[in-house]
């Protein structure tokens, strides 16, 4: 699973009316805004599926997710 998909899944699980496609687009937008000197495509690598699902489970249905910090955590 790609890093952006992990964050997108967590955003969708927040149940704020965002679908997976919109959530992934938003992750990319935030990455570009917050890290203009870095490559989104180089950052957005695959993560082991077991780890990805564990991260999604840990975040659960959080009421707030700081996408910038989540991106940094997955770097």
PyMOL commands that set and color helices and strands:
alter all, ss='L'
color gray80, all
select helices_A, chain A and resi 3-13+20-34+40-43+49-59+67-74
alter helices_A, ss='H'
color red, helices_A
deselect
rebuild
show_as cartoon
